[in-house]
Amino acid sequence: MHLDDLIQVVRWEEAEPALRLIRTAVFIHEQRVPEVLEWDEFDAISVHLLACDAAGQPVGTARLLPDGHIGRMAVLKEWRGQGFGSAMLRKLLQELTRRHQQKAQLNAQTNAVPFYEKFGFQVLGEEFMEAGIPHVKMTLLLK
Ligand SMILES: CC(C)(COP(=O)(O)OP(=O)(O)OC[C@H]1O[C@@H](n2cnc3c(N)ncnc32)[C@H](O)[C@@H]1OP(=O)(O)O)[C@@H](O)C(=O)NCCC(=O)NCCS
């Protein structure tokens, strides 16, 4: 099966347990993001991606805010480096193009900058702290 076929577009209310499972493992447990910062009012109004393995187990997620910002990109540690992150980002960029957005924008953790640079994203401005983690703004012009 192709990796792109393992990624679904979901709404928060239909996939909340799986989305919470991945973000809890990656952001709250692994990266020590305070729970109170992890969950916000944007989850209910965002479009979410849910990546599952071939057996249907959740392995990754990301969200697209109503204003077009990409966020909360996460793949469970044991599933990284197998293309799930790239497949999710490709899908989000397709969705932005479908919406006729001129650019993709996100706040990247500085350690994830090389991942986004592979897609042509460029860093904008200075580093800043968010949830105790250094970030930079990144943007990509869409054709
Ligand atoms: C960032 C993340 C989503 C990438 O997911 P992934 O499934 O591992 O990504 P892929 O397998 O598609 O990797 C694509 C490429 O980017 C590289 N890459 C991925 N994460 C990277 C990182 N943090 N630093 C440097 N390179 C990275 C991979 O090595 C791979 O390179 P290759 O094409 O030369 O093999 C994942 O590492 C993750 O969940 N990290 C923890 C949470 C996080 O930091 N999220 C980002 C918030 S801005």
PDBQT file of the ligand as one rigid body, heavy atoms in Angstrom, charges set to zero:
ROOT
HETATM    1  C1  LIG A 201       9.234  16.189  12.381  1.00  0.00    +0.000 C 
HETATM    2  C2  LIG A 201       8.550  14.846  12.200  1.00  0.00    +0.000 C 
HETATM    3  C3  LIG A 201       7.021  15.052  12.150  1.00  0.00    +0.000 C 
HETATM    4  C4  LIG A 201       9.012  14.208  10.894  1.00  0.00    +0.000 C 
HETATM    5  O1  LIG A 201       8.308  13.002  10.689  1.00  0.00    +0.000 OA
HETATM    6  P1  LIG A 201       8.998  11.719   9.964  1.00  0.00    +0.000 P 
HETATM    7  O2  LIG A 201       7.906  10.746   9.701  1.00  0.00    +0.000 OA
HETATM    8  O3  LIG A 201      10.144  11.251  10.750  1.00  0.00    +0.000 OA
HETATM    9  O4  LIG A 201       9.497  12.404   8.626  1.00  0.00    +0.000 OA
HETATM   10  P2  LIG A 201      10.014  11.658   7.293  1.00  0.00    +0.000 P 
HETATM   11  O5  LIG A 201      10.284  10.214   7.571  1.00  0.00    +0.000 OA
HETATM   12  O6  LIG A 201       9.039  11.953   6.220  1.00  0.00    +0.000 OA
HETATM   13  O7  LIG A 201      11.387  12.419   7.035  1.00  0.00    +0.000 OA
HETATM   14  C5  LIG A 201      11.624  13.157   5.868  1.00  0.00    +0.000 C 
HETATM   15  C6  LIG A 201      13.041  13.623   5.855  1.00  0.00    +0.000 C 
HETATM   16  O8  LIG A 201      13.232  14.644   6.839  1.00  0.00    +0.000 OA
HETATM   17  C7  LIG A 201      14.260  14.245   7.739  1.00  0.00    +0.000 C 
HETATM   18  N1  LIG A 201      13.875  14.669   9.068  1.00  0.00    +0.000 N 
HETATM   19  C8  LIG A 201      12.737  14.352   9.710  1.00  0.00    +0.000 A 
HETATM   20  N2  LIG A 201      12.719  14.912  10.932  1.00  0.00    +0.000 NA
HETATM   21  C9  LIG A 201      13.879  15.592  11.044  1.00  0.00    +0.000 A 
HETATM   22  C10 LIG A 201      14.441  16.372  12.078  1.00  0.00    +0.000 A 
HETATM   23  N3  LIG A 201      13.797  16.586  13.233  1.00  0.00    +0.000 N 
HETATM   24  N4  LIG A 201      15.653  16.928  11.844  1.00  0.00    +0.000 NA
HETATM   25  C11 LIG A 201      16.295  16.723  10.680  1.00  0.00    +0.000 A 
HETATM   26  N5  LIG A 201      15.815  15.991   9.672  1.00  0.00    +0.000 NA
HETATM   27  C12 LIG A 201      14.613  15.431   9.861  1.00  0.00    +0.000 A 
HETATM   28  C13 LIG A 201      14.334  12.739   7.638  1.00  0.00    +0.000 C 
HETATM   29  O9  LIG A 201      15.615  12.278   8.006  1.00  0.00    +0.000 OA
HETATM   30  C14 LIG A 201      14.065  12.519   6.180  1.00  0.00    +0.000 C 
HETATM   31  O10 LIG A 201      15.209  12.758   5.414  1.00  0.00    +0.000 OA
HETATM   32  P3  LIG A 201      15.517  11.929   4.082  1.00  0.00    +0.000 P 
HETATM   33  O11 LIG A 201      14.411  12.320   3.125  1.00  0.00    +0.000 OA
HETATM   34  O12 LIG A 201      16.851  12.439   3.672  1.00  0.00    +0.000 OA
HETATM   35  O13 LIG A 201      15.477  10.516   4.469  1.00  0.00    +0.000 OA
HETATM   36  C15 LIG A 201       8.904  13.858  13.359  1.00  0.00    +0.000 C 
HETATM   37  O14 LIG A 201      10.311  13.790  13.452  1.00  0.00    +0.000 OA
HETATM   38  C16 LIG A 201       8.331  14.234  14.723  1.00  0.00    +0.000 C 
HETATM   39  O15 LIG A 201       7.195  13.908  15.048  1.00  0.00    +0.000 OA
HETATM   40  N6  LIG A 201       9.129  14.898  15.577  1.00  0.00    +0.000 N 
HETATM   41  C17 LIG A 201       8.708  15.224  16.928  1.00  0.00    +0.000 C 
HETATM   42  C18 LIG A 201       7.671  16.309  16.931  1.00  0.00    +0.000 C 
HETATM   43  C19 LIG A 201       8.136  17.530  16.202  1.00  0.00    +0.000 C 
HETATM   44  O16 LIG A 201       9.238  18.010  16.394  1.00  0.00    +0.000 OA
HETATM   45  N7  LIG A 201       7.242  18.062  15.353  1.00  0.00    +0.000 N 
HETATM   46  C20 LIG A 201       7.538  19.219  14.548  1.00  0.00    +0.000 C 
HETATM   47  C21 LIG A 201       6.909  20.368  15.175  1.00  0.00    +0.000 C 
HETATM   48  S1  LIG A 201       7.273  21.844  14.249  1.00  0.00    +0.000 SA
ENDROOT
TORSDOF 0
